[in-house]
Amino acid sequence: MNDATIDEDARIFVAGHRGMVGSALVRRLEADGYRNIVTRTREQLDLMDQWGVNIFFEEEGIDVVFLAAARVGGILANATMPASFIYENLAIEMNVIHAAYRWNVSKLMFFGSSCIYPRNCPQPIKEDYLLTSALEATNEPYAIAKIAGLKLCEAYNRQYGTRFVSLMPTNLYGPNDNYDLKTSHVLPALIRKAHEARLRGDEFLSVWGSGAPRREFLHVDDLATAAVFLMNHDIDEGVFNVGAGADVTIHELAQTVCRVVGFEGGLEFDRSKPDGTPRKLLDSSRLAEMGWRASIPIEDGIRSVYDDFVAH
Ligand code: GDP
């Protein structure tokens, strides 16, 4: 315990609690004994409505915020709905971060993404590589919105002395993921496609792109542990990467998914679909030096997610 520890009675607002990250945060916080977790569905509070957000903070006396509400999606969704990705994320960030300052929230954690880093930066990616060269085109609007979010946190800290920190997770997976093939990320997409291919007895599973891009995957329960761990440390500001420490090719990922799902056909690479950024492996040593490490091996994580997918 230290002065920075979040009190068990603190009023903690988890923005985006129905999403994959927000729901993992709620599970973690509840397991850790926090008693006053505040949530709102989109129907109850539209975070893009500045007025409504201000009234919410004024009335609720929020002490701590986890800002995990965002418009998220895979490579195709980012390409087809760029305006939604930039506008909605900017609006949510501006409203929540400004209201958190205005209503004296003691600590806020903003969740970004590893796509904020330049497309061709050295690997593994350190926090310092931000804004050193051009972004990956397929998700630039989303990345710009997330960079704006972390810059908002930095600016408010500098001007107003707030304590807003930013966490940049690598590609995430876990319960409550999105399995809609048009908007999902690669891992839930492959799980669903392999499952359906096995049931139909297909010969091949279609994998987008060349299979060569490398991605790092972190189970969202590991992310939630990292987030609560960091919020209980004497950290007032800054950007922290959070990843599993190793990456795989999309080809290798597809093979692992097929093994877990029990699909025995072959893989077919659909090169009409984009590869996106060639590699995205985070350097998470800042968090590691403080004592945090991912604990869920990827195949175990995929197996538990697949069990959950079949059950639902
Ligand atoms: P990214 O990490 O922002 O590029 O987002 P994604 O998770 O959507 O895609 C990661 C990589 O997986 C890209 O190279 C995709 O082309 C590839 N991929 C292979 N099959 C699929 C699929 O069925 N859906 C998605 N979303 N990506 C796929």
Residues whose N, C-alpha, C, O or C-beta is under 5 A from the ligand:
A	BS01	GDP	G74 I75 S184 H185 V186 A189 L190 S206 V207 W208 G209 P213 I250 P274 D275 G276 T277
